[in-house]
Amino acid sequence: MRVFRDLFWFFRQEKKAYITGIFVLVIVAFLETVPPKVIGLLVDHMKNGTMTKEVLIRWIAVLAAVAAALYGLRYAWRIFIFGSAVKLARQLRNELYQHFTNMSPSFYQRKRIGDLMAHATNDLQAIQQTAGSGILTLVDSVTLGGVVLATMAFSISWKLTLISLLPMPVMAAATSRYGTMLHRRFLTAQAAFSSLNDKVQESVNGIRVIKAFGYEEHDVEAFRRQSEDVVAKNVAVAKIDALFDPTIGLLVGLSFFLAVVFGSQMVLAGELTIGELVSFTTYLGLLIWPMLAFGWMFNIVERGRASYDRVRALLAEQDEINERPDALHISPQGDIEYDVRQFAYPGEAKPALRGIRFQLKRGATLGVVGKTGAGKTTLLRLLLREFDGYDGEIRFGGRDIRDYTLFALRSAIGYVPQDHFLFSASIRDNIAFAKPEAGEDEVVRAARLADIHDDILQFPDGYETVIGERGISLSGGQKQRLSIARALLIDPEVLIFDDALSAVDAKTEARILAALKQERRGKTTIIAAHRLSAVEHADWILVFDGGRIVQAGTHEQLMAEDGWYRDMHRRQQLEALAE
């Protein structure tokens, strides 16, 4: 029952609905004791020969009125209790989504997407059931059971009631034991389902690679094995779940046996009438639901407790990027200064950056080049504050970037990453993602600067063409240029290209760079690239190797000295001529 204590904050929040629903349930419990009593009275009337048409009609009218009242009241408590449970799922879902969007990239490096999806779907469904069906079965079983037992004891026979309750301690011990086992197995089953979710998400995203390597059969087999593991773990849950009803049914049957045996003896002894015995056994029949509901409640509650523990543990995770209480809400402008003595990714011993020190004047263009894994992207991610655990300082506009709120800092930066993520929406909506209120002229202007406007006009619906999930209907170069247009639309103080021109040809690259030089006068641009032609025009170029700056200068200066830059530039020129 700990989960009810954990969810007390929500029950207090929705106290009016729950109190009303529970009050209605109590009324229902009292009304349900009326029909067995009426049946017993009618049996005694028939046995004693006092049954008349008027008596029969009167009691039938009572039963009809009770049935009508139960119909309306049962509808009412469902609205109050189940309606509130839906609100709990909505609230937790919103909290989870807010939590997901607030977490830094390191969080997603630790977590699997499939597991996060399972938290937002299966776990929330189990919690919703706990706040709805769990509360219902708890209150209904306790209230109805208590009212029926009190009626049996005080209006018929307390002695026969106690005899009939002899199997109850066994039922309590059994359901408690089953509940503990169910909790453990359900946790394991949910973890297996999360892994299956992750497998599906990974396979769908990588379907092109899977097909390209002819790996379909192997992938299907791997999925089948994981699916069988999920089934096996859920069957283990079902085996415990299946014990509740038979156990309770057996004990209820034993209660009936005791009631009939000892009740018959009491009738023969004149302690009970036949009508009272009929009413008593009918009341016992009413106890079947509370007993079954009690077992069902343990099932629901243990599932809900396991799921709520998982969700609460996820929500309790703290982001590594924290804003200072007095952080500035104004977007920075000005020079950018790096003084990073060392930085290593969380959980990694080897530093990704070491001894990084340089200054970039406002309005200048910086080129960042080097081998794959040299530290180019890491340099840019630190400016975006995707990670904070570095030894040193990064200043923007004369202040440490940690002096600004994340929103203020990132509002000043337009970022075009290596992995170009596009939404399953229209081309216009993708370009205007960061500025939904942008007019048509602004969107077209950004598309022209990114050299994608003419391509867009070739699509059937132009800017209203829906491009599919992750832009699946576009080529790699088109995806890159749409991402560039998206960043250009907001006209940021700092524009970052993280190898964002790798999928376009040399002529298209030249047109885009020329447009940027013309349009972004007075604004800072940082271009990280493998193709050195993308940074030749830069005011300053940094060459990275092993997380360090090994060369720095203009294109002309770097070409004049022996080193990686000149060697790579000559090699790329030869490759271009060969093509």
N, C-alpha and C positions, 0 to 999 in steps of 0.2 A: 504493500500500500504506500510505499515511500514516494511513488510517482505523484500521488495526489497531494502530498505535502510539497513536493517540488513545484507542482503546478498551482499552488495556492494563490500565487500572485495573480494568475489569470482568473481564477474563480472569484477572487475579491474584485477584480476589475469588472467582471460580468455578473456581479452578485445579484442584481435585480432579476436577470433572466434565469439564473440557476435557482434562486430562492422560489421564484414563481413556479418553475418547472417541478421542483421538489415538492412544493405545496400541493400542486395538482396530482403528483404521483401518490401522495399520502391519501388524498381524497379517493383516488382510484382504488387504492388498497382497501380502504374501508368499504367502498361500494361492492368490491368483489366478494366480500364475505356475506353479502345479502342473499344471492341465489342459493347457496347450499342450505342456509337457514330456512328459506322458503320451501325448498324441496323436502326438508325434514318435516316441516309443519304439514305439508300436503300429504306426506306418507302417513303421519299420525292421524290426520283427518280421515283418510281412507280406511285405516285400520280400525279406528273407533266408530266408523259409520256416520261421522258428522260432516262429510263432504257435501256441499251444496253448490248449485250453479253460481250463486252470488259470491261464495267464498272463492271458488275457482277463478272467476272473472277478476275479482279484486286482486288476488295474488299474481295472476298473469299480467294485469296492468302494472303492478309493482315491478315485475321482472322486465317488462317492456321499457318502463321509465328508466330503470337502472341500466339496461343495455344502451339506450339512447344517450344517457349521460356519459357512460364509459366511452362510447364512440367519440363524442366531442372532446372529452378530457384527454384521451389518448392522443388525439391529433394535436391538442394544445401543448402537451409536454414535449412532444417530438419537435415542434417548432422552437420552443424555448431552449431546450438542451442541445439538440443537434445543430440548431442555428448558431449557438454560441461556440460549439466545437469547430465549426467551419471558420469562425473568426480567429480562433487560436491558430489554425493552420495558416490562414492568411497572414497573421501577424508574424509568425515564425518564418514563413517563406520570405516576407519582406525583409526581416532582420538578416536572414541568411544571404539574400541577394545584396543587401547593403554591405554586409561583412565581406562578401566575395569581391565587390568592387573597391573596397577600401584596402584590401590586402596587397602587399607588394609582390613583385615577381618571384621572390624567394619562396613565398608561400606556395605558389603553383609549381615550383620545382620540387617541393616535398610531397605535394598531394597529387593524387590521380583524379583526372576529370570524372571518370566513371564513379568514383567514390563520392565526389561532391554532388553529382547528379542524384545518386541514391539517397543522400541526406535530404535533398530538396524534394524528393518524390516519395519513395517507400517509407522513409523514417517519419516524415510529416504526416503521412496517411495513418501510420500506427499511432502517432501522438493524438491525431484528431479523433481516432476511434476511442482512445482512452478518455478524452475529455467529453465524448458523446456517449457511446455505448457503454463505456466503462462506468461512468457516473450513473447512467440509467440502471444498469444491472445491479450496481452496488446499492443504490437507494431503493430500487424496486424489490430486490430480493430481501433486503433487511426490513423494509417497511411492510411489504405484503406478508413476508414470513412472520414478522412480529405480531401483526394484527391477527393473522389467521391462528397463530399459536395461542394468543391471548383469548381469542374467541373460543377456541377448542377447550382451553383450560377452564375458563370462567363461566362459559354458557353450557358446556356439556360435561366434561370430566377432567379434572386436573390429573387424576391418577392415570387414566388411559393416555393422556397427552405425554406424560413423563415416560411411560412404557414405549410409546411410539418414537420417542426421541433418542432411545438408547443407541441407535447406529450413528448418530450425528457426530460424536467425537472422532470416530473412525474416518468419516467424510472430511472433517476439518484437517486431520493429520495428512490424509491422502492428497487433498488439493494443495496444501502447503508444500508438500514434497514435489508434486508435479510442477508447481509454479517455479520452484528453484531450478529444476532440470530444464524447464521450458525457457527460462531466461538465458541460461548459458547457451543452449542450442540455437536460440533465435539470434543471439549476437553473432555466432559463427555463420549462420545462414545469411544474415545481412551483409557481412563482410564478403562472403562468396558472391552475392548478388552485385556488390560494388565492383568486384573484379570483373565480372561478366559485362557490366556496363562499360567499364574502361576498355575492355577488349573490343566491344562493338564500336565505340567511338574511335578507337585507334585504327581499326580496320577500315571503317568508312572513310576516314581522313586519308588513309594511305592506300586506297583502292587502286589508284593508278600504278603505284609502285608494285603492289601485289600482282596485278595483271601483267605488268611489264616483265616481271621475272617468272611468270607462270606459276605463281605460288598459291593459286586459288585452292587447290585440294588440301595443301598443308594448312592453310589458314582456316579452312572449313573444319578440318580435323581438330585443330587447336581449339576452335570455338566449341566443337562438339564435346571435347573433354571438359572444358570449363562449364559448359551447360549441364553436363552430367554431374559435375561436382555440386552445382547449385541444386539440382534435383535431389541428390543424395542428402545434402544438408537439410533441405526442406522436408524430405521424407522423415529424417530424424526428428524434426520438429513435429511433424504430423503424427508420428508414433506416440509421442508424449501427449499431444493434443487429443488423440483418439482415446486416451485412457480416461478422460474426464467423464464423458457421458455414460460409458458402461459402469464405471465405479459408482457414480451417483445413482444410476438406474438400479443397480444391485441393492444399494443401501435403502433407496426409496421402496423397492419391493419388499425388503425386510421389514420396513416400517409398516407397510400395508399388512404384511403377514401377522405381525405382532398386534396390530389394531384389530384385525378380524378375529384372531384367536381369543385375545383377552376381552375384546368388546362383546363377542358372542356370549362369553361366560357372564359378563356383567348384565346383559339383557336377560339371560336366564335367571340371574339372581335378583332381577327387578331393579337394578341400579341405573339402567338406561332403558329408554324406549327404542323400538325399532327405528322410528324416525330420527332419533338422536344419533343412533349408530350410522344410519345412512348419511346424515349431515356430517358426522365425524369423518367418515371415509371420503366424502366429497371434499371436505377441507384438506384432507391428506393429499387428494388429487391436486388441489390448488398449491400445495407445497412443492409439487414436482418442479414447477417453473422457478421458484426462488432457489431451489437446490441446484437445478441445472444452470440457472443464471449465475449462481455463485461460482460454479466451476468455469463457466464461460468468461466471467469477469476476471478470474485469475489469468486465463489465457490472454485476454485483451490487455490487462494491466502489465503483465510481464513483457509482452511485446512492446507496449508503450514505454515502459521503463528503460528497456534496452535502447530503443530509438531515441528517447529523450536524453539519455546519457551521451549518446553519440553526437546528437545535435548540440547539446550544451558544451561538450568538450571542444567541438569545432568553433562555436561562438566565443569560447574563452581564450582562444589563441590570440595572442597579441601581435600586432604588426611590428616589424622591426623599424619601420619608418614612423617616427612620432613628431608631431608638430609641437613647437614650443608654445607655451601659454600666451606669450606676447608676440607671436609671429605676425609679420606684416601682411596686410591684405592687398597691397599694391603690387602690380607686376613690375619686376625689375627692368631697368634699362641701363646700358653702359658697357664698360669693358668686362671681359671674363678672364679671371685669373685662376690658374691651377697651381696648387702647391700640395701634391699628394705624395707623401713619403712612401706609403705602402697600402695596398688593398688586396685582400683575398676574399673570394666568394665564401659565403657561409658554409661551413663544413669542409672547406678545402684548406690544406696546409700550405700549398704553394701559392705565392702571391701572383695575382693577375696583372698588377701594375706596381712599378717601383720607381721612385725618384722622378715623378712627373712634375715639371715646373715650367710654366710658360704663361704669357699674357697675350690675349687677343683683343685688339682695339675694336671699339664699336664701329660697325660698318665694314669691317674687314672680312675677307673670305679665307678660311683656314682649310687646308687639305690635310687629311690624315691617311697615310698609306702604310703598307707593311704586309708581311706574310699572313696567311690564314692563322688565326689564333694568337696574333701578336699583341692584341689588347685594344684594337681600334674601337670595337663596339663597347667594350667595358668603359673606355674613356667617356663615351657619349652617355651611357646609362647612368654614370655618376652625376653628370650635369642634370639629368632628368630626376635625380633623387630616387632611382629605383633601388639603390642600396645606400646605406649610411655608414657602414662599419669600416671607414678608411681612416688612416692616420694622416691627418693634414687638414687642408681647408680648400674649398672652392668658392671663389668670390664672384658675384655677378652684380654689377652696378655699385661696387664698393662695399658690399655686404656679403657675409657668408650666406650661401644659398639656403642654409637651415634657418635663417632669420625670416624667411618668407613662408607663407602657407603653401602647401602643395599646389592648390588651385592657382594661386597667384604666380608661382614659379612656372608651372607648366602652361599657363595661359600665354606666357611670353615666348613659348617655344613651339615651333611646328616641326613635328618629327615624322620622317618617312623611314620606316624600319626595313630591315632585310626581308622579313616575312610580311608580305603585303596582304593584310586582312581586309576583305571586302564583305559587305553584308548582302544578304539575299533581299535586295531592294532595287529601286530604280537607280540608274546612273546618276541622275540629279541628286537623289537622296544620299548616295555614297559620297559625292563631292561635297555636299552641304552638311555632312555629318556633324562637324564641329560648329557650324553656323547655320542652323535650320531656317533662320529667318532671311537668309541670303536671297536676293532677287535673281531673276534669270540672267540679267546682264553680268552680275558678279560671277555666277557659276560658269557662264560661257567664257568670260575673261580668264578665269583660273584654268579652264580646260585648254584654251589657246596657249597659255604660257607653258602648260605641260605637254603641248604638241599632241593632244588627244582629241581635239575638237573635230577634225575631219573624220577620224575613225568613228566617233560617236554618231555622226550624221549618216554613216553607212548602215547603222542598225535600223531594224524595221520601225521602232518607235522613238528613235533618236535618244534624247536625254531621259525619256520615260521608260526606256527598255529595262526590264528586270534582268539582272545579270546572274541570278542563281546563287546558291550558297557558296561563300568564299570566292565569288566571281568565276565560277567554274566554266562559264561560257566564253571567257576572255583568254587571250594569249598572255604569256608572262610579261611581255613588254607593255601591253595594254593595262594590265593590273598595276604595274609600277607607275605608269603615267597617271592613272586615276588616283593613286595614293599621293602622288606629287601634287596633283590639282587640289586634292583635299587639304593638304598642308598650305598651299599657296593662297587658298581662299581666305584664310584668316589673317593673312599678311603679318606673320609673327615677327617679333623683335629678333628672334634667332631662328633660323631655318637649318635643320639637321637632315642631311642625306646619309643614311647608313647603307652604303653600297646600293643605293636606290636607282642606279642607272645601268646595272649589270645586264639587264635583259633587253636593252634597247641598242640599236645599231649606232655606229659612230656618227652618222649624219644627224640622226634624231637627237643624240646626246649633245652635239654641237649646237643645235637649234635651241634646245632647252637651256643650256648654260648661257647662251647669248641673251636669251630672254630674261633669265634671272639677273644677269649683270646689269641689264638695262632697267629692270623694274625694281630691283632691291637696293638701290643706292641709299646709303646711310643705314642699312640693316645688315646684321651679322649673318654669315652663312658658314656652316661647317659641313664639309663633304668628306666622308670616309669612303674610300674606293679601292678596288683592286686594279682597275684600268686607270693608268696614270694620266691619260688624256683628260680625265674628268677633273683633275686638280692642277693642270698646267697653268691656268689663269689665276690661281689662288695667290693672295698676298703673302701667305706663309704656308709652308708645308712641313709637317712632322712625319718622320719615318720611324715606325715602331718595330721592335723585334724583342721577343721574350718579355713583353710588358714594360720595356724601357724605350725612351726616345734615343735612337742611335744616330739620327741625322736631322737637321733642321735648317730651313732656308727657303729662298725662292726657287722656282723651277730652274732658272739660269744658274744660280749658285750650286744647286745640287747636281746639275749636269756637268758642272765644271770640276767637281771633286769625285775621286774614286769612291765607289760605294754601291750599296744595294739599289738605290734609286736610279742611278745612271745605267747600271746593268739591266735592270728590269725594263726601263724605258726603251732601251735599244732592242731588247728581246721582243717587246710588244710591237715595236715598229716593224720588225722583220716579220712577225706573225701577221700583221695587217697587210703587208705587201704580198705575203704568200697567199692570202685569201683573195 
